[in-house]
Structures are given as structure tokens and as C-alpha cells.
């Protein structure tokens, strides 16, 4: 009796499954679809989009500086369902963001804060809850993505199990500049 080698069939099946999984996170051109990945192993990727100075995506979350009004339309076309705005009332913007998002049918959440003294445990708790539970894909933004970076660190470490050094590097890549936000995030994690 002749033994059959099943390795080629197993390899073909494995390759088919891998390609199917990859296809589910890719665009028609075969490139990964920004913000379509999920899970803690995903890496932060930079995205170019007209009307947004800084934009990165990871696991269904877009980290952004202030998008222009037209950029929200483009983000909706990328599947975005929710926008979380960290800007305080009175920070200059040339359109009514809440109204514009309502007209686009996007959920809008205001979580306003600015400055290390306002980066409280309660604020971080709420931002983590929103990043976990809000309908995705979602956009988390402030003016420059500095505050976004500060809140990204605890979320990535505590909710996604990413090493602290990697989370800090991602936060800086996304726009974190204020050292006190990093210090505050580290203290919260400890």
C-alpha cells in the first residue's frame, strides 16, 4: 500500500485560508484597508487624507488632528461610524462639527479636555470605555493629535495588552508632544 503525502493539500488549504483573511482587510486594490484591522497585534499605520494633517489607524480606530469638514465625508466613506472630539468649546474651528456629523449620520461624542491637570483618572476611564465600546470604525481627534496620543497609551496597554514602550512610541507617532500627558498616562497604568 502506497502512503499518500497530504502536505501539498494542507499547504494549499492553509494558503487559501490566509488569503481569505487578508482579503477581508484589504481594499479592491489589494492594499490593507486603513482602520479595518482588529486585535492588539495590529500596528499603527499612517494614513494620508486631504483635510487632516495627522491621521493614523489601528484596529478600527483612527487617531487624528482636527479633520476639516470635507474630511469627515471621506472618513464616512471609509466606514467611520463614530467621532470622539477631545476639543473644548471655544477652540477655533470654522464649522459646526456636531451638526456636520449629524447631517452625515455619524455618532458624535464630546469628551472635552486640555492640559495635564484635566487628564484625570475619570477622563482616562471614559476614553478607554469609548475606545472599547463605541461603534467602530471611529475617529478620536483633538486639534493636533497631542491629547489623542496621551489617551492612546493607557488604552493600548491596559485594553489591548501592548507593551508600554510600544504604546508610547505609537502615541508619539500619532502626535503626542506634551511630556506631562505621557507622565500622566504612565501613572494611571501603574
C-alpha positions in Angstrom: 0.0 0.0 0.0 1.4 3.3 -1.0 1.4 6.2 1.5 0.0 9.5 0.3 1.6 12.8 1.1 -1.1 15.2 2.3 1.3 18.1 2.8 0.5 19.8 -0.5 -3.3 19.8 0.2 -2.7 21.0 3.8 -0.4 23.8 2.5 -3.0 24.8 -0.2 -5.8 24.9 2.4 -3.6 27.0 4.7 -2.7 29.4 1.9 -6.4 29.7 0.9 -7.4 30.5 4.5 -4.6 33.1 4.8 -5.5 34.8 1.6 -9.2 34.9 2.5 -8.3 36.5 5.9 -6.1 39.0 4.1 -8.7 39.8 1.6 -11.2 40.7 4.3 -8.8 43.5 5.5 -7.9 44.8 2.0 -9.3 47.3 -0.4 -10.1 46.5 -4.0 -6.5 47.3 -5.0 -5.2 44.6 -2.6 -3.8 47.1 0.0 -4.8 46.9 3.6 -7.9 49.0 4.3 -7.0 51.6 6.9 -8.7 51.1 10.2 -10.0 47.7 9.2 -7.7 45.6 11.4 -8.6 44.4 14.8 -6.7 43.0 17.8 -3.8 44.0 19.8 -1.2 42.8 17.4 -2.1 45.4 14.8 0.4 48.2 14.3 -0.4 51.9 14.0 -0.3 52.9 10.3 -0.1 56.4 8.9 -2.9 57.4 6.5 -2.9 60.3 4.0 -6.2 62.0 3.8 -6.9 65.5 2.4 -8.1 67.8 5.1 -6.4 66.0 8.0 -2.8 67.0 8.9 -2.2 63.9 11.1 -4.1 60.6 10.7 -3.2 57.1 11.8 -5.2 53.9 12.0 -5.1 50.8 14.2 -7.8 48.2 14.9 -10.8 50.2 13.7 -9.6 53.4 15.4 -8.4 56.5 13.5 -6.2 58.9 15.6 -6.4 62.4 14.1 -5.7 66.0 14.3 -8.7 68.2 13.6 -10.3 66.9 10.4 -11.7 69.5 8.0 -15.4 69.4 7.2 -14.8 67.6 3.9 -12.5 65.1 5.5 -15.4 63.8 7.6 -17.2 62.9 4.4 -14.1 60.9 3.3 -13.9 59.2 6.7 -17.5 58.2 6.4 -16.7 56.7 3.0 -14.0 54.6 4.8 -16.7 53.2 7.1 -16.4 55.5 10.1 -19.4 55.4 12.4 -18.4 57.4 15.5 -16.4 60.6 16.1 -14.9 61.4 19.5 -13.9 65.0 19.8 -11.5 66.0 22.6 -11.5 69.7 21.9 -13.0 72.1 24.4 -15.7 74.6 23.4 -14.1 77.8 22.2 -11.2 76.1 20.4 -11.4 77.6 17.0 -12.8 75.6 14.1 -14.6 77.1 11.1 -17.7 74.8 11.1 -20.2 73.3 13.5 -18.7 69.8 13.9 -21.6 68.3 15.8 -24.1 69.5 13.2 -21.9 68.4 10.2 -21.6 64.9 11.7 -25.3 64.7 12.4 -26.0 65.5 8.8 -23.6 62.7 7.8 -25.4 60.3 10.1 -22.3 59.8 12.3 -22.4 59.4 16.1 -20.7 62.3 17.8 -19.2 62.2 21.3 -17.7 65.3 23.0 -15.1 64.4 25.6 -13.5 67.9 26.1 -10.3 68.4 28.0 -7.0 70.3 27.6 -4.0 70.3 29.9 -2.3 67.8 32.2 -4.5 68.8 35.2 -7.6 67.8 33.2 -6.2 64.4 32.3 -7.8 62.8 35.3 -8.4 59.1 36.1 -12.1 59.6 35.3 -11.3 61.1 31.9 -9.0 58.2 31.0 -11.5 55.7 32.3 -14.2 57.2 30.0 -11.8 57.4 27.0 -10.9 53.8 27.4 -14.6 52.8 27.7 -15.4 54.8 24.5 -12.5 53.3 22.6 -13.6 49.8 23.6 -17.4 50.2 23.2 -18.2 52.9 20.7 -19.3 51.7 17.2 -16.2 51.3 15.0 -14.5 52.4 12.9 -14.2 55.5 14.9 -12.2 58.7 14.9 -10.6 60.1 18.0 -9.4 63.6 17.5 -8.2 66.9 19.1 -6.5 69.9 17.4 -3.1 68.4 16.8 -3.4 64.7 18.0 -1.4 65.6 21.1 -4.2 64.8 23.5 -5.2 61.8 21.4 -1.7 60.4 21.9 -2.0 60.9 25.7 -5.1 58.8 25.8 -3.8 56.2 23.4 -1.2 54.9 25.8 -3.4 53.6 28.6 -5.9 52.1 26.1 -3.2 50.2 24.2 -1.5 48.9 27.3 -4.5 48.1 29.5 -7.1 47.2 27.0 -5.1 45.6 24.2 -2.0 44.3 26.1 0.6 46.2 24.1 3.9 46.8 25.9 4.2 50.3 27.4 7.2 51.3 25.3 5.4 50.4 22.1 2.3 52.3 23.2 4.4 55.4 24.0 6.1 55.1 20.6 2.7 54.9 18.8 1.4 57.8 20.8 4.4 60.0 19.7 4.0 58.8 16.1 0.3 59.8 16.3 1.1 63.3 17.6 1.9 63.2 21.4 4.2 66.1 22.3 3.3 67.0 25.8 5.6 65.2 28.2 3.1 65.6 31.1 0.5 63.6 29.1 2.9 60.7 28.9 3.8 61.0 32.6 0.1 61.1 33.5 -0.6 58.0 31.3 2.2 56.1 32.9 1.0 57.0 36.4 -2.5 55.8 35.5 -1.2 52.5 34.2 0.8 51.9 37.4 
